[in-house]
Amino acid sequence: MTDWRQSLPTVRGRYSFDAVMADQTWFRVGGAADVLFKPIDLGDLLTFLKNRPADIPVHVVGAGSNLLVRDGGIRGVVIRLGRGFATVEREGNEIEVGAGALDRTVAMTCGEWGLSGLEFLVGVPGTIGGAVKMNAGCYGAETKDRLIWADVLDLSGKLQRLTPGELEMAYRHTNLQPDQIVVRARFQCEPGNSDEIMQRLNTLLAEREVSQPVRGRTGGSTFRNPEGHSAWKLIDEAGCRGLMLGQAQVSEKHCNFLLNTDACTAGDLEELGEAVRQRVKVTSGYDLQWEIIRLGQL
């Protein structure tokens, strides 16, 4: 064990050394992280941030749903927010949610409570922290539409409460940096009929099952939609539906999804994605931008 690992602060959460990140991502690929840290709660996270070795790289991941960890692994400490950050609490027609809460869980909980407005989250893979950080959305709605504020930590342990305007939220964008950590968020909902909301949620889930490879080892939407266009359509028109590189494949069901069909590498997936980008550039002139986060060393 290296010296810097021995100098990590004492925490109540768990350190895992040489943690296999394939176990932490939906693609099920990627190398190991030097250290994986799962804090128990906000106080535990603050203890780590304020006492960590200052020169050690720190990375933050959520559910690993839109994350591709490269085969060379991740140097430094990877923080993953767990159960202590997964609370969902109601106050009237507003809810406060921990950043580790799954988007689908939040949508379903609101439905059970008879709160409307966050149904779109049932189609967003991942956690609330990630949804805020990338202004995730689907079905014509975005996180910014309902967000009141988000509590954000920097690596010094400074906590800020930021509004959507201060976050400069736009299509799949905020001004948050990779080293900033969303820990909590508050959303505005509207009262509704619980049975009707749950019916809408179940309909959206059924439609998603039909149109997307939700049972495959995937990372969700691979590329952002260029303004006025659908990425999947550009990819399809470029002849990439079903395209394979090793065991990595462009989904035949929804060609803005990449799949690990058997035992591919992260390198295969990234190389396939770049091949798709090149083909789309040639056929349409559009330069597709990655929506999936690629992290670590090649």
C-alpha positions in Angstrom: 0.0 0.0 0.0 1.4 3.4 -0.9 2.1 6.1 1.6 -0.8 8.3 0.5 -3.2 5.5 1.2 -1.9 5.2 4.7 -2.5 8.9 5.2 -6.2 8.8 4.4 -8.3 10.3 7.2 -10.2 8.0 9.6 -13.8 7.9 8.5 -17.0 6.0 9.5 -17.7 4.9 6.0 -15.8 2.3 4.0 -12.5 2.4 2.0 -12.1 -0.3 -0.6 -8.6 -0.5 -2.1 -7.9 -1.5 -5.7 -11.7 -1.5 -6.2 -12.9 -3.1 -9.4 -14.9 -0.3 -11.0 -16.6 -2.7 -13.4 -18.7 -3.7 -10.4 -19.8 -0.1 -10.0 -21.0 0.7 -13.6 -23.9 -0.5 -15.7 -21.5 -1.3 -18.6 -19.7 -3.8 -16.3 -16.3 -2.8 -17.8 -13.3 -0.9 -16.7 -10.2 -1.0 -14.5 -9.7 -0.6 -10.8 -9.7 2.6 -8.7 -6.9 3.1 -6.3 -9.5 3.7 -3.5 -13.3 3.7 -3.5 -14.8 5.6 -0.6 -18.4 5.3 0.4 -19.2 7.9 3.1 -22.0 7.1 5.7 -23.4 10.6 5.6 -22.7 14.3 4.9 -20.6 14.6 8.1 -18.5 11.6 7.1 -17.9 13.1 3.7 -16.9 16.5 5.2 -14.5 14.7 7.5 -12.8 13.1 4.5 -12.7 16.3 2.3 -11.3 18.5 5.1 -8.6 16.0 6.2 -7.6 14.2 2.9 -4.1 14.5 1.5 -4.4 17.6 -0.7 -2.5 16.3 -3.7 -4.6 13.1 -4.2 -7.0 13.2 -7.1 -10.7 12.9 -6.1 -13.5 11.8 -8.4 -17.2 11.5 -7.7 -19.6 8.9 -9.3 -23.2 8.1 -8.8 -25.0 4.9 -9.8 -22.6 4.4 -12.7 -25.4 4.5 -15.2 -23.8 6.9 -17.6 -20.2 6.2 -16.8 -17.5 4.5 -18.8 -14.4 3.7 -16.7 -11.4 3.1 -18.9 -9.4 -0.1 -18.7 -6.4 1.6 -17.1 -8.5 2.4 -14.0 -8.7 5.5 -11.9 -5.9 7.1 -10.0 -6.8 8.6 -6.6 -10.0 8.3 -4.6 -13.4 7.7 -6.1 -16.3 8.8 -3.9 -19.7 7.1 -4.3 -22.6 8.4 -2.3 -24.7 5.6 -0.8 -27.6 4.9 1.4 -27.0 7.8 3.7 -27.6 10.1 0.7 -30.7 8.4 -0.6 -33.4 10.0 1.5 -36.6 11.4 0.0 -38.6 13.8 2.2 -41.8 15.7 1.6 -42.8 19.2 2.8 -46.1 20.2 1.3 -45.8 20.1 -2.5 -42.0 20.2 -2.3 -39.5 17.4 -1.8 -35.9 17.3 -0.6 -33.8 14.5 -2.0 -30.4 13.1 -1.2 -28.1 13.0 -4.2 -27.7 9.3 -3.9 -31.4 8.6 -4.4 -32.2 6.8 -7.6 -34.2 8.9 -10.1 -36.7 6.2 -10.6 -37.2 5.8 -6.9 -37.9 9.5 -6.6 -40.5 9.4 -9.4 -42.3 6.4 -7.9 -42.3 7.8 -4.4 -43.8 11.1 -5.6 -46.4 9.1 -7.4 -47.3 7.2 -4.3 -47.6 10.6 -2.5 -49.8 12.1 -5.2 -47.2 14.6 -6.3 -46.8 15.3 -10.0 -44.1 17.0 -12.0 -41.2 14.6 -11.6 -42.7 11.7 -13.7 -39.9 12.1 -16.3 -37.3 10.9 -13.8 -38.7 7.4 -14.1 -37.0 7.3 -17.5 -33.6 8.7 -16.3 -31.1 6.1 -15.2 -29.0 7.1 -12.3 -29.2 9.2 -9.2 -30.5 12.7 -8.4 -26.9 14.0 -8.0 -26.2 13.1 -11.6 -29.5 14.4 -12.8 -28.8 17.8 -11.3 -25.2 17.8 -12.5 -26.0 17.1 -16.1 -29.6 18.6 -16.1 -30.9 15.2 -17.1 -34.2 14.9 -18.8 -36.6 12.9 -21.1 -40.2 13.0 -22.3 -39.9 16.7 -22.9 -38.9 17.7 -19.4 -35.6 18.5 -17.7 -34.3 18.6 -14.1 -34.1 22.4 -14.2 -37.9 22.6 -14.8 -38.6 21.5 -11.2 -35.3 22.2 -9.3 -35.5 24.9 -6.6 -32.0 24.5 -5.3 -29.1 22.1 -4.9 -26.6 21.8 -2.1 -23.1 21.5 -3.6 -19.8 20.7 -1.9 -16.3 21.6 -3.3 -13.3 19.5 -2.4 -12.4 21.9 0.5 -15.6 21.0 2.2 -17.3 24.4 1.4 -21.1 23.9 1.0 -23.1 26.2 -1.3 -26.9 26.3 -2.0 -27.3 27.1 -5.7 -30.4 27.8 -7.8 -31.0 26.7 -11.4 -30.0 30.1 -12.6 -26.7 30.1 -10.6 -26.0 26.6 -12.0 -26.5 28.0 -15.5 -28.7 25.0 -16.4 -29.2 24.3 -20.1 -29.6 21.2 -22.3 -27.6 18.5 -20.6 -25.4 21.2 -19.0 -24.6 23.0 -15.8 -21.6 25.0 -14.8 -20.6 22.4 -12.1 -17.1 21.1 -12.3 -16.0 17.5 -12.0 -14.7 18.1 -8.5 -18.0 19.6 -7.2 -20.3 17.2 -5.4 -24.1 17.6 -5.4 -25.3 16.3 -2.0 -29.0 17.3 -1.8 -31.6 19.0 -3.9 -35.1 20.4 -3.5 -37.9 20.2 -6.1 -41.2 21.8 -6.7 -44.1 19.4 -7.4 -47.9 19.8 -7.9 -50.7 17.9 -6.2 -52.3 15.2 -8.2 -54.2 12.0 -8.1 -51.9 9.2 -7.0 -53.6 6.5 -9.0 -53.4 8.6 -12.2 -49.8 9.5 -11.6 -48.8 5.9 -11.0 -50.6 4.9 -14.2 -48.6 7.4 -16.1 -45.4 6.1 -14.6 -46.2 2.5 -15.4 -47.0 3.6 -19.0 -43.7 5.4 -19.3 -41.8 2.4 -18.0 -43.6 0.0 -20.4 -42.8 2.3 -23.3 -39.1 2.5 -22.3 -39.0 -1.3 -22.1 -40.1 -1.5 -25.7 -38.0 1.3 -27.1 -34.7 1.0 -25.2 -32.3 -1.9 -24.3 -32.9 -1.4 -20.6 -32.0 -5.0 -19.7 -28.7 -4.9 -21.5 -25.3 -3.8 -20.1 -25.4 -0.2 -21.3 -24.8 3.3 -20.2 -28.0 5.0 -21.4 -27.9 7.6 -24.1 -24.4 7.8 -25.6 -24.5 11.2 -27.3 -26.3 14.4 -26.8 -28.9 15.4 -29.3 -27.6 18.2 -31.7 -30.0 21.2 -31.6 -33.0 20.4 -33.8 -31.9 16.8 -34.4 -32.1 13.3 -32.7 -28.7 11.6 -32.2 -30.3 8.2 -32.8 -31.6 9.2 -36.1 -28.3 10.6 -37.3 -26.6 7.4 -36.1 -29.2 5.2 -37.9 -28.8 7.3 -41.1 -25.1 6.8 -41.0 -25.6 3.0 -41.1 -24.5 2.3 -37.5 -27.5 0.4 -36.2 -26.1 -3.0 -34.9 -22.5 -2.0 -35.7 -20.0 -4.1 -33.6 -16.4 -3.8 -32.5 -15.4 -6.9 -30.6 -18.2 -7.5 -28.2 -19.3 -3.9 -28.1 -22.4 -3.1 -30.2 -24.6 -0.2 -31.2 -28.0 -1.3 -30.0 -30.4 -2.5 -32.8 -33.3 -1.4 -30.6 -32.2 2.2 -30.0 -29.0 3.1 -31.8 -28.0 5.9 -29.4 -27.2 3.1 -26.9 -23.9 1.1 -26.8 -24.0 -2.4 -25.4 -21.5 -4.7 -23.8 -22.9 -7.9 -25.4 -20.5 -10.3 -23.7 -17.1 -9.5 -22.3 -16.0 -6.4 -24.2 -13.5 -3.8 -22.9 -14.0 -0.2 -22.1 -11.6 0.5 -25.0 -13.9 -1.4 -27.4 -16.9 0.7 -26.3 -15.1 4.0 -26.6 -13.5 3.0 -29.9 -16.9 2.0 -31.2 -18.4 5.3 -30.0 -15.7 7.3 -31.8 -16.3 5.2 -35.0 -20.0 6.2 -34.8 -19.0 9.9 -34.3 -16.8 9.7 -37.4 -19.5 8.1 -39.6 -22.1 10.6 -38.5 -19.7 13.5 -39.2 -19.1 12.1 -42.7 -22.7 11.5 -43.6 -24.4 14.5 -41.9 -21.7 17.0 -40.9 -22.8 16.8 -37.3 -20.2 16.4 -34.6 -21.8 14.3 -31.9 -20.8 15.1 -28.3 -20.5 12.3 -25.7 -23.2 12.3 -23.0 -21.6 9.3 -21.3 -18.8 10.3 -18.9 -15.5 8.7 -19.7 -13.2 8.5 -16.7 -9.8 7.1 -16.0 -6.7 6.0 -17.9 -6.6 4.2 -21.2 
